[in-house]
């Protein structure tokens, strides 16, 4: 399936430019290569048997000194240093399953499942401000100049200042049956692009939230069971310019649906330029003119965007791939079955580590290594 996608993407994206010792340890991970080292692991959820799985993601604060901030299912926000030592534990009103974001002023933004948004001071271990959203968010907040964006589960998008003041909000139509995780907006210059759970793709003005265009991407958002639901989880990706055959386009948005299609839309008006039935669960990576696309069927493809040529494609797992992210000149991917893979840029598998518990979020890059969060509550630094 990925082969057909790559061939068609190769035509579409021609000349695109973009602005091992093994053994179980006591805490339940398995190494297939000495190339991956477990550095430390902590429990961020304090789960009891039968408790819900956790989905939160950490924020990385790099200055003035390194900190990791993550909220958990036990309604606590924890602050760690890069050695895994806990510095602060801050009580919030309800459990959290969202991503966290570090702002330039040192504040970290998190939310809880009751829809309350918090500004956390990781240095003092305190809450600076709160804001009640219309519903919770389960995606990653998005940083922009002077503030940040939140996309909530009821298809609203908020813009806040760095001080937690709401500047505007946009209300999309409600969706039907949905998957717990959702995508985040993409900001390009003065425009933001978002895909809502009802199947709408929208472009808004960043400064005001005014609607530029809206396109419905799904014929129906109704599904009798989750296994038939098409859901946007991956954040859109901007393609600055390229060709479809001999026809040139100036800007396009790559949009993916879990259990659905991979689409390319005109950034100017949302017209559909390309569609391929393929399921993706995480945001494709663009690096130095190469596009890496990981699929929910366990495949990873590398496309040279300067020529449209397929560099390589590999099936690495029977699970649903998440990633890749780039650290130390290697690609790092996780799958939902609990494995993390280290892959070279030319598609060679360099190492694997398996965890006790499912992984539903992409790995997080830090200056000290890769952070992996499992549904059972473990946050582990590897490298």
MOPEVEN-V589438 format. One record per residue. N is the residue number from 0. PHI is phi in degrees with one decimal (none if undefined). PSI is psi as a letter, one per 40 degrees, with the letter a starting at -180 (none if undefined). OMEGA is omega in whole degrees, 0 to 359 (* if undefined). Layout:
n:N phi:PHI psi:PSI omega:OMEGA
n:N phi:PHI psi:PSI omega:OMEGA
This chain:
n:0 phi:none psi:d omega:181
n:1 phi:-67.5 psi:d omega:181
n:2 phi:-63.9 psi:d omega:178
n:3 phi:-63.0 psi:d omega:178
n:4 phi:-60.9 psi:d omega:184
n:5 phi:-65.4 psi:d omega:179
n:6 phi:-63.4 psi:d omega:181
n:7 phi:-73.9 psi:d omega:175
n:8 phi:-64.9 psi:d omega:178
n:9 phi:-60.3 psi:d omega:176
n:10 phi:-68.9 psi:d omega:184
n:11 phi:-67.8 psi:d omega:190
n:12 phi:-103.2 psi:e omega:178
n:13 phi:-57.9 psi:h omega:179
n:14 phi:65.1 psi:f omega:177
n:15 phi:-73.9 psi:h omega:171
n:16 phi:-123.6 psi:i omega:185
n:17 phi:-119.4 psi:h omega:176
n:18 phi:-52.6 psi:none omega:*
n:19 phi:none psi:g omega:166
n:20 phi:-75.5 psi:h omega:183
n:21 phi:-119.4 psi:i omega:176
n:22 phi:166.0 psi:i omega:178
n:23 phi:-88.6 psi:h omega:174
n:24 phi:-97.6 psi:i omega:181
n:25 phi:-65.5 psi:d omega:182
n:26 phi:-104.1 psi:e omega:163
n:27 phi:80.8 psi:f omega:171
n:28 phi:-136.6 psi:i omega:185
n:29 phi:-131.4 psi:h omega:180
n:30 phi:-108.4 psi:h omega:174
n:31 phi:-104.6 psi:e omega:181
n:32 phi:-155.4 psi:i omega:175
n:33 phi:-69.2 psi:e omega:179
n:34 phi:-69.0 psi:e omega:178
n:35 phi:-113.6 psi:h omega:182
n:36 phi:-118.5 psi:h omega:171
n:37 phi:-81.8 psi:h omega:183
n:38 phi:-95.2 psi:d omega:175
n:39 phi:-159.7 psi:i omega:179
n:40 phi:-146.2 psi:i omega:179
n:41 phi:-133.2 psi:i omega:179
n:42 phi:-102.8 psi:h omega:184
n:43 phi:-95.3 psi:e omega:185
n:44 phi:-112.4 psi:d omega:185
n:45 phi:52.5 psi:f omega:183
n:46 phi:-68.8 psi:i omega:169
n:47 phi:-106.4 psi:i omega:179
n:48 phi:-54.2 psi:h omega:180
n:49 phi:89.3 psi:e omega:178
n:50 phi:-69.2 psi:i omega:178
n:51 phi:-61.9 psi:i omega:175
n:52 phi:-68.5 psi:i omega:180
n:53 phi:-104.3 psi:i omega:184
n:54 phi:-129.1 psi:e omega:186
n:55 phi:-66.2 psi:i omega:178
n:56 phi:-124.8 psi:i omega:183
n:57 phi:-84.1 psi:i omega:167
n:58 phi:-105.3 psi:i omega:181
n:59 phi:-111.1 psi:h omega:177
n:60 phi:-103.2 psi:h omega:187
n:61 phi:-98.6 psi:e omega:181
n:62 phi:-141.4 psi:i omega:1
n:63 phi:-74.3 psi:d omega:173
n:64 phi:-137.7 psi:i omega:189
n:65 phi:-70.6 psi:h omega:176
n:66 phi:-141.4 psi:i omega:175
n:67 phi:-120.3 psi:h omega:182
n:68 phi:-123.2 psi:h omega:180
n:69 phi:-147.4 psi:h omega:174
n:70 phi:-94.2 psi:i omega:186
n:71 phi:-132.0 psi:i omega:180
n:72 phi:-71.8 psi:e omega:178
n:73 phi:-90.5 psi:e omega:179
n:74 phi:60.6 psi:f omega:176
n:75 phi:-133.3 psi:i omega:170
n:76 phi:-104.3 psi:h omega:182
n:77 phi:-110.0 psi:i omega:177
n:78 phi:-117.0 psi:h omega:180
n:79 phi:-120.5 psi:i omega:166
n:80 phi:-88.0 psi:i omega:184
n:81 phi:-72.8 psi:e omega:174
n:82 phi:-94.7 psi:e omega:179
n:83 phi:85.7 psi:e omega:178
n:84 phi:-82.8 psi:h omega:181
n:85 phi:-77.0 psi:h omega:180
n:86 phi:-100.2 psi:d omega:181
n:87 phi:-146.3 psi:i omega:172
n:88 phi:-135.5 psi:h omega:190
n:89 phi:-118.7 psi:h omega:180
n:90 phi:-78.5 psi:h omega:171
n:91 phi:-119.9 psi:i omega:190
n:92 phi:-71.4 psi:d omega:185
n:93 phi:-140.6 psi:i omega:177
n:94 phi:-59.1 psi:i omega:182
n:95 phi:-129.4 psi:h omega:176
n:96 phi:-131.3 psi:f omega:185
n:97 phi:-105.4 psi:i omega:170
n:98 phi:-80.0 psi:i omega:176
n:99 phi:-111.7 psi:i omega:182
n:100 phi:-136.6 psi:h omega:175
n:101 phi:-90.5 psi:h omega:179
n:102 phi:-92.2 psi:i omega:181
n:103 phi:-61.5 psi:d omega:180
n:104 phi:-83.1 psi:e omega:178
n:105 phi:92.2 psi:e omega:179
n:106 phi:-78.3 psi:i omega:176
n:107 phi:-114.2 psi:h omega:181
n:108 phi:-98.1 psi:h omega:173
n:109 phi:-137.8 psi:i omega:177
n:110 phi:-138.7 psi:i omega:177
n:111 phi:-118.3 psi:i omega:186
n:112 phi:-73.4 psi:e omega:173
n:113 phi:-88.6 psi:e omega:179
n:114 phi:88.1 psi:e omega:179
n:115 phi:-88.5 psi:h omega:180
n:116 phi:-102.3 psi:h omega:185
n:117 phi:-124.1 psi:i omega:166
n:118 phi:-105.6 psi:h omega:186
n:119 phi:-105.2 psi:h omega:171
n:120 phi:-94.0 psi:h omega:184
n:121 phi:-72.3 psi:d omega:179
n:122 phi:-73.4 psi:d omega:182
n:123 phi:-95.3 psi:e omega:182
n:124 phi:71.5 psi:f omega:185
n:125 phi:-135.4 psi:i omega:175
n:126 phi:-95.7 psi:h omega:182
n:127 phi:-91.0 psi:d omega:180
n:128 phi:-157.2 psi:i omega:178
n:129 phi:-136.4 psi:i omega:174
n:130 phi:-148.4 psi:h omega:180
n:131 phi:-88.5 psi:h omega:176
n:132 phi:-83.1 psi:i omega:179
n:133 phi:-70.7 psi:d omega:178
n:134 phi:-162.5 psi:i omega:178
n:135 phi:-70.4 psi:i omega:171
n:136 phi:-122.6 psi:i omega:182
n:137 phi:-121.7 psi:e omega:180
n:138 phi:-100.9 psi:a omega:180
n:139 phi:-98.4 psi:h omega:171
n:140 phi:-59.2 psi:i omega:185
n:141 phi:-116.8 psi:h omega:180
n:142 phi:-80.3 psi:h omega:170
n:143 phi:-144.7 psi:i omega:185
n:144 phi:-63.5 psi:h omega:178
n:145 phi:82.1 psi:e omega:181
n:146 phi:175.6 psi:a omega:183
n:147 phi:-157.5 psi:i omega:180
n:148 phi:-117.1 psi:i omega:174
n:149 phi:-127.7 psi:h omega:173
n:150 phi:-111.9 psi:h omega:186
n:151 phi:-93.3 psi:i omega:184
n:152 phi:-71.3 psi:e omega:177
n:153 phi:-96.4 psi:f omega:174
n:154 phi:68.2 psi:f omega:170
n:155 phi:-106.6 psi:i omega:175
n:156 phi:-122.1 psi:h omega:181
n:157 phi:-115.7 psi:i omega:167
n:158 phi:-112.5 psi:h omega:178
n:159 phi:-120.9 psi:i omega:169
n:160 phi:-77.6 psi:i omega:177
n:161 phi:-64.2 psi:e omega:179
n:162 phi:-93.3 psi:e omega:177
n:163 phi:85.0 psi:e omega:178
n:164 phi:-91.0 psi:h omega:178
n:165 phi:-69.3 psi:h omega:179
n:166 phi:-102.5 psi:d omega:172
n:167 phi:-165.2 psi:i omega:173
n:168 phi:-143.6 psi:i omega:177
n:169 phi:-121.0 psi:h omega:182
n:170 phi:-110.6 psi:h omega:173
n:171 phi:-88.8 psi:i omega:178
n:172 phi:-71.4 psi:i omega:181
n:173 phi:-68.3 psi:i omega:176
n:174 phi:-96.2 psi:i omega:178
n:175 phi:-92.6 psi:b omega:176
n:176 phi:-59.9 psi:h omega:184
n:177 phi:-137.1 psi:i omega:173
n:178 phi:-94.5 psi:i omega:187
n:179 phi:-56.3 psi:d omega:183
n:180 phi:-84.3 psi:i omega:180
n:181 phi:-134.4 psi:i omega:181
n:182 phi:-86.3 psi:i omega:176
n:183 phi:-113.6 psi:i omega:176
n:184 phi:-69.3 psi:i omega:172
n:185 phi:-111.4 psi:h omega:178
n:186 phi:-109.2 psi:h omega:177
n:187 phi:-131.3 psi:h omega:181
n:188 phi:57.8 psi:b omega:184
n:189 phi:-103.3 psi:e omega:184
n:190 phi:-126.3 psi:i omega:171
n:191 phi:-113.9 psi:i omega:179
n:192 phi:-121.6 psi:h omega:181
n:193 phi:-144.1 psi:i omega:175
n:194 phi:-117.6 psi:h omega:186
n:195 phi:-96.3 psi:i omega:184
n:196 phi:-69.7 psi:e omega:176
n:197 phi:-83.8 psi:e omega:179
n:198 phi:94.7 psi:e omega:178
n:199 phi:-78.6 psi:h omega:165
n:200 phi:-103.5 psi:h omega:182
n:201 phi:-130.5 psi:i omega:170
n:202 phi:-120.8 psi:h omega:182
n:203 phi:-126.2 psi:i omega:171
n:204 phi:-73.9 psi:h omega:183
n:205 phi:-64.0 psi:d omega:186
n:206 phi:-76.5 psi:d omega:185
n:207 phi:-126.7 psi:e omega:186
n:208 phi:81.0 psi:e omega:180
n:209 phi:-66.4 psi:i omega:181
n:210 phi:-76.0 psi:h omega:175
n:211 phi:-94.9 psi:d omega:174
n:212 phi:-158.8 psi:i omega:178
n:213 phi:-141.6 psi:h omega:178
n:214 phi:-131.7 psi:h omega:174
n:215 phi:-85.9 psi:h omega:186
n:216 phi:-99.8 psi:e omega:181
n:217 phi:-117.6 psi:h omega:176
n:218 phi:-67.4 psi:d omega:179
n:219 phi:-151.5 psi:h omega:176
n:220 phi:-101.4 psi:e omega:178
n:221 phi:-87.6 psi:h omega:176
n:222 phi:-148.5 psi:h omega:181
n:223 phi:-70.7 psi:d omega:181
n:224 phi:-139.1 psi:i omega:182
n:225 phi:-63.0 psi:d omega:182
n:226 phi:-67.4 psi:e omega:178
n:227 phi:-107.4 psi:e omega:184
n:228 phi:-81.5 psi:h omega:173
n:229 phi:-98.0 psi:h omega:189
n:230 phi:-130.0 psi:h omega:174
n:231 phi:-83.2 psi:h omega:177
n:232 phi:-114.2 psi:d omega:181
n:233 phi:-74.6 psi:i omega:174
n:234 phi:-73.9 psi:h omega:178
n:235 phi:-59.6 psi:i omega:180
n:236 phi:-125.8 psi:h omega:178
n:237 phi:-87.8 psi:h omega:171
n:238 phi:-114.3 psi:h omega:190
n:239 phi:-70.3 psi:d omega:178
n:240 phi:-163.6 psi:i omega:181
n:241 phi:177.8 psi:a omega:184
n:242 phi:-133.2 psi:i omega:163
n:243 phi:-114.9 psi:h omega:189
n:244 phi:63.7 psi:b omega:178
n:245 phi:-101.8 psi:e omega:181
n:246 phi:-90.5 psi:h omega:183
n:247 phi:-94.7 psi:h omega:169
n:248 phi:-119.4 psi:i omega:186
n:249 phi:-91.2 psi:d omega:181
n:250 phi:-158.0 psi:h omega:181
n:251 phi:-148.6 psi:i omega:181
n:252 phi:-116.1 psi:h omega:176
n:253 phi:-90.4 psi:h omega:184
n:254 phi:-125.2 psi:h omega:179
n:255 phi:-124.0 psi:i omega:176
n:256 phi:-117.3 psi:h omega:171
n:257 phi:-68.7 psi:h omega:184
n:258 phi:62.6 psi:f omega:182
n:259 phi:-143.3 psi:b omega:187
n:260 phi:-112.8 psi:i omega:167
n:261 phi:-100.4 psi:h omega:187
n:262 phi:-122.0 psi:i omega:169
n:263 phi:-123.6 psi:h omega:184
n:264 phi:-117.0 psi:i omega:172
n:265 phi:-66.0 psi:h omega:178
n:266 phi:-68.2 psi:d omega:184
n:267 phi:-75.2 psi:d omega:185
n:268 phi:-138.9 psi:e omega:177
n:269 phi:82.2 psi:e omega:178
n:270 phi:-59.3 psi:h omega:179
n:271 phi:-78.7 psi:h omega:181
n:272 phi:-101.7 psi:d omega:187
n:273 phi:-161.3 psi:i omega:175
n:274 phi:-148.2 psi:i omega:177
n:275 phi:-146.1 psi:h omega:180
n:276 phi:-74.2 psi:h omega:178
n:277 phi:-160.3 psi:i omega:186
n:278 phi:-99.8 psi:h omega:173
n:279 phi:-126.4 psi:i omega:186
n:280 phi:-115.8 psi:e omega:183
n:281 phi:-144.0 psi:i omega:187
n:282 phi:-73.5 psi:h omega:175
n:283 phi:-59.5 psi:i omega:181
n:284 phi:-105.0 psi:h omega:173
n:285 phi:-115.3 psi:h omega:181
n:286 phi:-148.4 psi:h omega:177
n:287 phi:48.1 psi:f omega:175
n:288 phi:78.8 psi:e omega:178
n:289 phi:-118.3 psi:h omega:176
n:290 phi:-105.1 psi:h omega:176
n:291 phi:-110.9 psi:h omega:181
n:292 phi:-119.1 psi:h omega:176
n:293 phi:-103.4 psi:i omega:185
n:294 phi:-113.3 psi:i omega:177
n:295 phi:-75.9 psi:e omega:174
n:296 phi:-101.9 psi:e omega:173
n:297 phi:89.1 psi:e omega:182
n:298 phi:-106.3 psi:i omega:175
n:299 phi:-130.9 psi:h omega:179
n:300 phi:-122.8 psi:i omega:178
n:301 phi:-116.7 psi:h omega:183
n:302 phi:-121.6 psi:h omega:175
n:303 phi:-79.3 psi:h omega:186
n:304 phi:-77.2 psi:e omega:177
n:305 phi:-74.8 psi:d omega:182
n:306 phi:-119.1 psi:e omega:185
n:307 phi:81.2 psi:e omega:184
n:308 phi:-82.9 psi:i omega:172
n:309 phi:-79.2 psi:h omega:179
n:310 phi:-80.2 psi:d omega:175
n:311 phi:-168.8 psi:i omega:173
n:312 phi:-146.9 psi:h omega:183
n:313 phi:-144.3 psi:i omega:168
n:314 phi:-99.3 psi:h omega:186
n:315 phi:-105.2 psi:e omega:186
n:316 phi:-160.2 psi:i omega:171
n:317 phi:-90.4 psi:e omega:179
n:318 phi:-89.6 psi:a omega:179
n:319 phi:-92.0 psi:h omega:185
n:320 phi:-76.7 psi:i omega:178
n:321 phi:-127.3 psi:h omega:182
n:322 phi:122.2 psi:a omega:5
n:323 phi:-89.2 psi:i omega:166
n:324 phi:-116.6 psi:i omega:184
n:325 phi:-112.1 psi:h omega:175
n:326 phi:-149.5 psi:h omega:178
n:327 phi:53.0 psi:f omega:175
n:328 phi:63.1 psi:f omega:175
n:329 phi:-128.2 psi:i omega:174
n:330 phi:-93.4 psi:h omega:180
n:331 phi:-119.6 psi:h omega:180
n:332 phi:-128.9 psi:i omega:171
n:333 phi:-119.6 psi:i omega:168
n:334 phi:-126.7 psi:i omega:187
n:335 phi:-69.9 psi:e omega:179
n:336 phi:-88.4 psi:e omega:174
n:337 phi:107.1 psi:e omega:180
n:338 phi:-105.0 psi:i omega:171
n:339 phi:-120.8 psi:h omega:183
n:340 phi:-115.8 psi:i omega:171
n:341 phi:-110.8 psi:h omega:186
n:342 phi:-123.5 psi:h omega:175
n:343 phi:-73.8 psi:i omega:179
n:344 phi:-64.0 psi:d omega:179
n:345 phi:-97.0 psi:e omega:172
n:346 phi:89.4 psi:e omega:179
n:347 phi:-90.2 psi:h omega:177
n:348 phi:-72.9 psi:h omega:184
n:349 phi:-108.2 psi:e omega:180
n:350 phi:177.0 psi:i omega:180
n:351 phi:-150.5 psi:i omega:175
n:352 phi:-138.0 psi:h omega:182
n:353 phi:-114.6 psi:h omega:184
n:354 phi:-111.2 psi:i omega:174
n:355 phi:-83.9 psi:h omega:182
n:356 phi:126.1 psi:i omega:179
n:357 phi:-72.3 psi:i omega:174
n:358 phi:-117.7 psi:h omega:182
n:359 phi:-117.1 psi:e omega:180
n:360 phi:-124.8 psi:i omega:176
n:361 phi:-62.2 psi:i omega:172
n:362 phi:-58.9 psi:i omega:181
n:363 phi:-113.4 psi:h omega:181
n:364 phi:-85.3 psi:h omega:173
n:365 phi:-130.2 psi:i omega:175
n:366 phi:-61.8 psi:d omega:184
n:367 phi:-94.7 psi:e omega:183
n:368 phi:152.7 psi:a omega:182
n:369 phi:-106.9 psi:h omega:176
n:370 phi:-96.8 psi:h omega:179
n:371 phi:-124.3 psi:h omega:180
n:372 phi:-114.6 psi:h omega:178
n:373 phi:-101.3 psi:i omega:178
n:374 phi:-66.6 psi:e omega:178
n:375 phi:-83.7 psi:e omega:173
n:376 phi:106.7 psi:e omega:181
n:377 phi:-82.0 psi:h omega:169
n:378 phi:-114.3 psi:h omega:189
n:379 phi:-125.5 psi:h omega:174
n:380 phi:-97.4 psi:h omega:178
n:381 phi:-127.3 psi:i omega:174
n:382 phi:-163.9 psi:none omega:*
